[in-house]
Amino acid sequence: MGWNFFSDFVKIIFMKGIVEVSIVPIKLRSESGSLSDVIAKFFKLLSANEKVKVDLYPTSTVVYGELGDVFSAIVHAIENTVSIDEIPRIVSFLKLDVRVDKEVTPLSKYESVMKKLKES
């Protein structure tokens, strides 16, 4: 039983999942160490995609939906945040959470942990 790239790839892009993404923009000629303006732009670009849901947290952004849409939204946001004049480089860290036995959201995962904390 071998791996069929096309059919396996198609299965993956239609799977639902949660991706936690953190970006570190490398700014040129900045007078401050703040990155919030770049993070805000990145978040707006992600949120503009109606095919995914996006949640902002202090150190990362969570994007969830069908994985093909999620990765497409992330690539689009990075492409439109990077610029030769101000931000020539973005370092990205991604965590992928895929579950095939049931559909989950960041909220449902949080509520599951909180329920268990109350039970113990």
C-alpha positions as CSV (number, residue, x, y, z in Angstrom):
1,M,0.0,0.0,0.0
2,G,1.8,3.1,-1.3
3,W,1.4,6.8,-0.8
4,N,-0.5,8.5,-3.7
5,F,0.7,12.1,-3.6
6,F,-2.3,13.6,-5.4
7,S,-5.1,11.8,-3.6
8,D,-3.4,12.0,-0.2
9,F,-2.8,15.7,-0.7
10,V,-6.4,16.3,-1.7
11,K,-7.5,14.5,1.5
12,I,-5.3,16.7,3.6
13,I,-6.4,20.1,2.1
14,F,-10.0,19.3,2.8
15,M,-9.3,18.2,6.4
16,K,-10.3,20.7,9.0
17,G,-7.6,21.8,11.4
18,I,-6.3,24.5,13.7
19,V,-3.1,26.3,13.0
20,E,-1.3,28.5,15.5
21,V,0.9,31.0,13.8
22,S,3.4,33.3,15.3
23,I,5.3,35.8,13.1
24,V,8.5,37.7,13.8
25,P,8.7,40.6,11.3
26,I,12.3,41.9,10.8
27,K,11.9,45.6,10.4
28,L,14.3,48.0,8.8
29,R,14.9,51.6,10.0
30,S,12.4,51.3,12.9
31,E,12.6,53.8,15.7
32,S,10.9,51.4,18.2
33,G,11.0,47.8,19.0
34,S,7.2,47.5,18.6
35,L,5.8,45.0,16.2
36,S,2.1,45.6,16.9
37,D,1.5,47.6,13.7
38,V,2.8,44.7,11.6
39,I,0.9,42.1,13.7
40,A,-2.3,44.2,13.2
41,K,-1.8,44.2,9.4
42,F,-1.2,40.5,9.4
43,F,-4.3,39.8,11.5
44,K,-6.5,42.0,9.3
45,L,-5.3,40.2,6.2
46,L,-6.1,36.8,7.7
47,S,-9.5,38.0,9.0
48,A,-10.4,39.2,5.5
49,N,-10.6,35.6,4.3
50,E,-14.2,34.5,4.9
51,K,-13.3,30.8,4.5
52,V,-11.4,30.7,7.8
53,K,-11.9,31.8,11.4
54,V,-9.2,33.8,13.1
55,D,-8.5,34.4,16.8
56,L,-5.8,36.8,18.1
57,Y,-3.9,36.0,21.3
58,P,-1.0,37.8,23.0
59,T,1.8,35.8,21.4
60,S,0.1,34.1,18.4
61,T,-2.8,34.0,16.0
62,V,-5.0,30.9,15.6
63,V,-6.5,30.2,12.2
64,Y,-9.0,27.3,11.7
65,G,-11.1,25.8,9.0
66,E,-10.2,23.5,6.0
67,L,-6.5,23.2,5.9
68,G,-6.2,24.3,2.2
69,D,-8.0,27.5,3.1
70,V,-6.0,28.0,6.3
71,F,-2.6,27.7,4.6
72,S,-3.8,29.8,1.7
73,A,-4.9,32.6,4.1
74,I,-1.6,32.4,5.9
75,V,0.5,32.6,2.7
76,H,-1.6,35.5,1.4
77,A,-1.2,37.4,4.7
78,I,2.6,36.9,4.7
79,E,3.0,37.8,1.1
80,N,1.1,41.1,1.7
81,T,2.8,42.0,4.9
82,V,6.4,41.6,3.7
83,S,7.9,44.6,1.8
84,I,11.3,45.4,0.5
85,D,11.4,48.8,2.1
86,E,10.2,48.2,5.6
87,I,9.8,44.5,6.4
88,P,12.0,42.4,4.1
89,R,11.7,39.3,6.2
90,I,9.2,37.5,8.4
91,V,10.1,34.4,10.4
92,S,7.0,32.2,11.0
93,F,6.3,29.5,13.5
94,L,3.4,27.2,12.8
95,K,1.7,24.5,15.0
96,L,-0.8,22.3,13.3
97,D,-3.6,20.5,15.1
98,V,-5.6,18.0,13.0
99,R,-8.2,15.7,14.4
100,V,-10.2,13.3,12.3
101,D,-12.5,11.7,14.9
102,K,-14.5,14.9,15.6
103,E,-14.6,18.5,14.7
104,V,-13.0,20.9,17.2
105,T,-12.4,24.6,17.6
106,P,-10.1,26.5,19.8
107,L,-13.1,27.3,22.1
108,S,-14.2,23.7,22.3
109,K,-10.6,22.6,23.3
110,Y,-10.5,25.4,25.9
111,E,-13.9,24.4,27.3
112,S,-12.8,20.7,27.5
113,V,-9.8,21.6,29.6
114,M,-11.8,23.9,31.9
115,K,-14.4,21.2,32.4
116,K,-11.7,18.7,33.5
117,L,-10.2,21.3,35.8
118,K,-13.6,21.7,37.6
119,E,-14.0,17.9,37.9
120,S,-10.6,17.5,39.6
